[in-house]
Amino acid sequence: MKKLIISMALMVVLAAALGLAGNALNSEGIPLVGNYPKIEYGADSVIIPPSAEEGDPPFITLKEAYGLFHDPGTIFLDARESEEYDLGHIRGALNLPFDWFDDHWPDVEPLLAKDADLVIYCSGAECELSLYEGRHLRELGYGKIHIFFGGWSEWQSRGFPTTMPQDES
């Protein structure tokens, strides 16, 4: 039995090593750590995900998102799961989880004017749900979509207005 376990462990280690080596040698290998390029705009920067394509809704900086936050006509949409949203979100944001879009859409749609500025975010620079949701909303006819790819983590780290569970008690 001990020999079997050792053999299986060696096979797993060997398979992992071969997989990592093959990935490293492949010119189109999968990055092991997110390497999202930043484009500098003065003192602020916008983060662009690797899956961004020409024609996507524009990406905005934290500074731009904060400016739109103060515009009463702007609606923030949180594309994260409801459980994450409930643990904290940008103050006033509506929860429209991308993975459960169809379930939440009937409640959110009446709150969104087609000509409203929509700022969509998710967890941060490792999460692309905001981009996917922005693409989907554009297909539904919403034209003023902004993707804040820095997301919840960047917003919260700056101490900007949030709603946390203790705020609702």
Secondary structure, 3 states (H helix, E strand, C coil): CHHHHHHHHHHHHHHHHHHHHHHHHCCCCCCCCCCCCEEEECCEEEECCCCCCCCCCCECCHHHHHHHHCCCCEEEEECCCHHHHHHCEECCCEECCHHHHHHHHHHHHHHCCCCCEEEEECCCCCCCHHHHHHHHHHHCCCCCEEECCCHHHHHHHCCCCEECHHHHC
